[in-house]
Amino acid sequence: MPIENWTSRYLDELKEFRHDLHRNPELLYDVHRTAQRVAARLREAGVDEVHEGIGGTGVVGIIHGQSRNSGRMIGLRADMDALPILEATDAEWASQVPGKMHACGHDGHTTMLLGAALGLVESRAFDGDVALIFQPAEEGGAGAKAMLEDGLLKRFPIQEFYGMHNRPGLPLGAFATGAGAQMGSVDEIIITIEGRGGHAAQPHATIDPVVIAASLIQAAQSIVARTIDPLKSAVVSITQMAAGDAFNVIPQTVTLRGTVRTLDEATRDAVEAQLRMLTESIPAGFGATGSLSYLRHYPVMRNAEIGVERAVAAAGAVAGEAQVNSEMAPTLGGEDFAFMLNERPGAMIMIGNGDSAPLHHPKFDFNDDVIPWGCSYWTTLVRQRLPLG
């Protein structure tokens, strides 16, 4: 059976657990209710150790195997936070919190790892320890980094990290992953242009920062096209512009905000250097000044080759080799699981969510039919990585 039989006993409970999380979404580190529900169910299930408040609101559950002769521990990670989006689904379990929703499926990720905990406690058919990591603040808050800085690896001797994320458009029961750089770095840029404000009827007496901003925006789009190796990946997007308070006043200041995504550190450095040069030189050419704040939020997420091999083996045992793509194309979307993979080998794998709205869309909903596939993947991975005997 590709889906393990034990999952059928818990499926109704897990669906209701997921629906409850979906009705009550929480953002970033403010996932107190979610974390409390997870911790309570882990304790009820008989998880050997349940640790709360790691990295703010993170939860770690430790399950001991039938034997612990190997002295090994692997970490399985799920994210818990939602997004500041107004839900537009008609689901019975739609968000009851206006302006917040689980538009990325973290409610499903949390539920699948919780389900795996129930199965692992029941069988304990492995040698060693499993760390179940329920992480806050993946959506821009770097919760993985916070948990690491709060001593995750000092408290728990995790030797490998594995993550799983749903993917709309990938068929139900299918998996996909790939070695190397799989998800992009996530950087935030804030550009401030200081000109000289004045009356809109007398532009000659001003230094118009709006015109300068227009030139800078256009020039920024040439960075990737004309200064980065065409075989490298990079995106520069200016997404916000704030200027002025009245239609008849040329403002003193313009602020631009945006994001940069790359798949390697050299390209990341090159883009920052080019942006900094343009931010200083273009305003200077108009008699104004420009400054750049370049904030490096998430590093490139790199799957270790050995981690991919192990993830593919587990997924193949669950879904069949034909249903596992081990050469998935990278994406410039970010993922803070990168912080964990920078510390220990492992891999992130994608699990098919079927034909659904895209991630971060008001009509997205996690597919409940994915739950037994994800639970089975986790428990299979544990048995393969921590075999008895």
C-alpha positions in Angstrom: 0.0 0.0 0.0 1.5 3.4 -1.0 -0.4 5.1 1.8 0.3 3.4 5.2 -2.7 1.8 6.8 -2.3 3.5 10.2 -3.1 6.9 8.6 -6.8 5.8 8.1 -7.4 5.7 11.8 -6.3 9.3 12.3 -7.4 10.9 9.0 -10.7 12.3 10.2 -9.0 13.8 13.3 -6.2 15.2 11.2 -8.6 16.8 8.8 -10.5 18.5 11.6 -7.2 19.6 13.2 -6.2 21.2 9.9 -9.6 22.9 9.5 -9.3 24.3 13.0 -5.9 25.8 12.2 -7.3 27.2 8.9 -10.2 28.9 10.7 -7.8 30.5 13.2 -4.7 31.7 11.2 -1.9 33.4 13.0 1.0 35.5 11.6 4.8 35.3 12.1 5.8 34.7 15.7 2.3 35.3 17.0 1.3 31.7 16.6 0.5 31.0 20.3 -2.8 29.2 19.8 -1.4 27.0 17.0 1.8 26.1 19.0 -0.3 25.4 22.1 -2.6 23.1 20.1 0.4 21.3 18.6 2.2 20.9 22.0 -1.0 19.6 23.7 -1.7 16.9 21.0 2.0 15.8 21.1 1.8 15.3 24.8 -1.5 13.5 24.5 -0.1 11.2 21.9 2.8 10.2 24.2 5.7 12.1 22.5 8.6 11.6 24.9 9.7 15.3 25.2 7.8 18.4 24.2 9.7 21.7 24.3 7.9 25.0 23.8 9.0 28.6 23.2 12.0 27.8 21.1 12.8 30.8 18.8 9.8 32.6 20.4 6.9 30.3 19.7 8.5 27.2 18.1 7.7 23.7 19.4 10.0 20.7 19.3 8.8 17.1 20.0 11.3 14.3 20.6 10.3 10.7 19.9 12.6 7.8 21.0 12.8 4.7 18.8 12.4 1.1 20.0 16.2 1.2 20.4 18.7 4.1 20.5 21.9 2.2 19.8 22.7 4.4 16.8 22.9 7.5 18.9 21.5 9.4 15.8 18.8 12.1 15.6 17.1 13.5 12.5 15.0 16.6 12.3 11.7 17.0 10.5 10.4 20.5 10.1 7.0 22.0 9.4 6.0 25.7 9.4 3.0 27.1 11.3 2.3 30.7 10.3 -0.3 32.2 7.9 -0.3 35.2 5.7 -1.9 38.7 5.8 -4.4 38.0 3.0 -8.2 38.2 3.0 -9.5 34.8 2.2 -11.8 34.4 -0.8 -12.6 30.7 -0.6 -16.1 29.4 0.2 -14.8 26.5 2.4 -16.7 25.6 5.6 -13.4 26.1 7.4 -12.5 29.4 5.9 -10.6 31.9 8.0 -12.6 33.6 10.8 -9.9 36.3 11.2 -10.4 39.1 8.6 -7.2 39.8 6.7 -5.4 36.6 7.7 -5.4 33.2 6.0 -3.4 30.1 5.4 -2.6 30.9 1.8 0.6 28.8 1.7 -0.6 25.5 3.2 1.3 25.7 6.5 -1.8 24.4 8.2 -1.4 21.3 6.1 2.3 21.1 6.8 1.8 21.3 10.5 -1.0 18.7 10.3 1.1 16.2 8.3 4.0 16.4 10.8 1.6 16.0 13.7 0.1 12.9 12.0 3.6 11.5 11.5 4.1 12.0 15.3 1.0 9.9 16.0 2.3 7.1 13.7 5.8 7.2 15.0 4.8 7.0 18.7 2.5 4.1 17.9 5.1 2.0 16.2 8.5 3.4 17.3 9.9 1.2 14.5 13.3 3.0 14.3 16.6 3.1 16.1 17.5 6.6 17.4 15.6 9.8 18.0 13.3 12.0 15.8 13.0 15.7 16.4 9.7 17.1 15.2 10.2 20.9 14.6 7.1 23.1 14.4 8.5 26.5 13.3 7.0 30.0 13.5 7.5 32.9 11.1 8.5 31.3 7.9 6.7 34.1 5.9 9.3 36.8 6.2 10.2 36.4 9.9 13.1 34.0 9.6 11.7 31.7 12.3 14.2 29.0 11.3 17.1 31.3 12.1 15.4 32.3 15.4 15.1 28.7 16.5 18.8 28.0 15.6 19.9 31.1 17.5 17.8 30.0 20.4 20.0 26.8 20.7 18.1 24.3 18.6 21.2 22.4 17.7 22.8 22.8 21.1 19.8 21.3 22.8 19.1 18.6 20.2 21.9 16.8 18.4 20.2 16.8 15.0 22.4 15.4 12.3 20.1 15.8 9.3 17.2 18.2 8.4 14.2 17.4 6.2 11.4 19.7 5.1 8.2 19.3 3.0 6.1 21.9 1.2 3.0 21.4 -0.9 3.0 22.4 -4.5 -0.1 23.4 -6.5 -0.2 21.9 -10.0 1.8 18.8 -8.9 -0.6 15.8 -9.0 -1.8 14.3 -5.8 0.5 11.5 -4.7 3.5 13.0 -6.6 6.7 14.4 -5.2 9.5 16.6 -6.6 12.9 17.8 -5.4 16.4 18.5 -6.7 19.9 18.8 -5.6 21.8 22.1 -5.2 20.2 25.6 -5.2 16.5 25.1 -5.3 15.0 28.3 -3.9 16.3 31.8 -4.1 17.8 34.2 -1.6 15.4 36.8 -0.4 16.7 40.3 0.0 14.8 43.6 0.6 15.9 46.9 -0.8 15.0 50.4 0.4 16.2 53.3 -1.7 15.8 56.9 -0.5 16.2 59.8 -3.0 16.6 63.3 -1.5 15.9 66.1 -3.9 14.6 69.6 -3.4 10.9 70.0 -3.1 8.8 73.0 -4.3 5.8 74.2 -6.2 4.7 72.0 -9.0 4.3 75.1 -11.2 8.0 75.9 -10.8 9.9 72.6 -11.4 13.0 74.6 -12.4 13.4 75.7 -8.8 13.3 72.1 -7.6 15.3 68.9 -7.9 12.4 66.5 -8.7 13.0 63.2 -6.9 10.1 61.6 -8.8 11.8 62.0 -12.1 15.0 60.7 -10.6 13.2 57.7 -9.2 11.8 57.0 -12.7 15.3 57.0 -14.1 16.6 54.8 -11.3 13.7 52.3 -11.7 14.5 51.9 -15.4 18.2 51.6 -14.8 17.6 48.9 -12.1 15.9 46.7 -14.7 19.1 46.8 -16.8 21.2 45.1 -14.0 20.1 41.6 -14.8 19.9 42.1 -18.5 23.2 43.8 -18.9 25.5 43.0 -16.0 24.7 39.5 -14.9 25.8 36.3 -16.8 22.8 35.2 -18.8 23.3 31.6 -17.4 22.8 32.9 -13.9 19.4 33.6 -12.3 18.4 36.9 -10.7 15.4 39.1 -10.3 15.2 42.8 -9.3 11.7 44.0 -8.6 10.8 47.5 -7.4 7.4 46.9 -5.9 6.6 50.1 -3.9 7.1 53.9 -4.4 6.2 56.5 -1.8 6.4 60.2 -2.7 4.5 63.4 -1.9 1.3 64.4 -0.1 -0.3 66.8 -2.6 -0.9 67.0 -6.3 0.6 70.4 -6.7 3.8 69.9 -4.7 7.0 68.4 -5.9 8.2 66.3 -3.0 11.5 66.5 -1.2 11.9 62.7 -0.9 11.0 59.5 -2.7 11.3 56.1 -1.2 11.5 53.0 -3.3 11.2 49.4 -1.9 11.6 46.1 -3.6 13.2 42.7 -3.6 16.2 40.9 -5.1 16.3 37.1 -5.7 19.3 35.1 -6.8 20.5 31.5 -6.7 24.2 32.0 -5.7 26.1 34.4 -3.5 28.4 35.8 -6.2 25.4 36.9 -8.2 23.8 38.3 -5.0 26.9 40.4 -4.3 27.0 41.6 -7.9 23.4 42.8 -7.9 23.9 44.6 -4.6 27.0 46.3 -5.9 25.3 47.5 -9.1 22.2 48.7 -7.2 24.4 50.7 -4.8 26.3 52.3 -7.7 23.1 53.3 -9.5 21.5 54.6 -6.3 24.5 56.9 -5.7 25.3 57.9 -9.3 21.9 58.6 -10.9 20.6 61.0 -8.2 24.0 62.7 -8.2 23.7 63.4 -11.9 20.6 65.4 -11.1 22.1 67.2 -8.2 20.3 65.0 -5.6 21.5 62.3 -3.3 20.5 58.6 -3.1 21.1 55.9 -0.4 20.4 52.2 -0.5 19.6 49.9 2.4 20.1 46.3 1.3 18.7 43.8 3.8 19.7 40.1 3.3 16.8 38.1 4.8 17.0 34.5 3.6 20.0 32.8 2.0 19.8 30.5 -1.0 18.2 27.2 -0.1 20.5 24.4 -1.2 19.5 20.7 -1.0 22.5 18.4 -0.3 22.9 15.7 -2.9 22.8 13.0 -0.2 19.8 14.6 1.3 17.9 14.5 -2.0 18.9 10.8 -2.5 17.4 10.0 0.9 14.2 12.0 0.3 13.7 10.5 -3.1 14.1 7.0 -1.7 11.4 7.6 0.9 9.1 9.3 -1.6 9.6 6.5 -4.1 8.8 3.9 -1.4 5.5 5.7 -0.8 4.4 6.8 -4.2 6.4 4.7 -6.6 9.6 5.8 -8.4 7.6 7.1 -11.4 5.8 9.6 -9.2 9.0 11.2 -7.9 10.8 13.9 -9.9 14.4 14.2 -8.6 15.4 16.9 -11.0 13.0 19.7 -10.2 13.8 23.1 -11.7 14.8 25.8 -9.1 12.5 28.7 -8.2 13.4 32.2 -7.0 10.8 32.0 -4.3 12.4 32.0 -0.9 12.3 29.5 2.0 13.9 30.0 5.4 14.5 26.3 5.8 17.7 27.4 4.0 19.1 28.4 7.5 18.7 24.8 8.7 20.2 23.3 5.6 23.2 25.6 6.0 23.8 23.9 9.3 23.2 20.3 8.5 22.7 18.2 5.3 19.2 17.4 4.2 16.6 18.3 1.7 13.3 20.0 1.1 10.8 18.0 -1.0 7.6 19.2 -2.7 4.4 17.2 -2.3 1.6 17.5 -4.9 -1.4 19.6 -3.9 -3.3 18.7 -7.1 -5.3 21.3 -9.1 -5.6 24.2 -6.7 -5.1 28.0 -6.7 -1.5 29.0 -6.5 0.3 29.7 -3.3 -0.3 33.1 -1.6 -3.6 33.4 -3.5 -6.9 34.4 -1.7 -8.5 31.3 -3.1 -5.8 28.8 -2.1 -6.6 25.9 0.2 -4.5 22.9 1.2 -5.9 19.7 -0.2 -6.9 17.3 2.7 -6.3 14.3 0.4 -2.6 15.1 0.7 -2.5 14.4 4.4 -2.0 10.6 4.3 0.6 10.9 1.6 2.6 13.4 3.6 2.3 11.4 6.9 3.4 8.3 5.1 6.4 10.1 3.6 7.6 11.3 7.0 7.3 7.9 8.7 8.9 6.1 5.8 11.8 8.6 5.8 12.3 7.9 9.5 12.4 4.2 9.2 14.9 4.4 6.3 17.2 6.9 7.9 17.0 5.2 11.4 16.6 1.5 10.6 16.2 -1.0 13.4 19.0 -3.5 13.7 
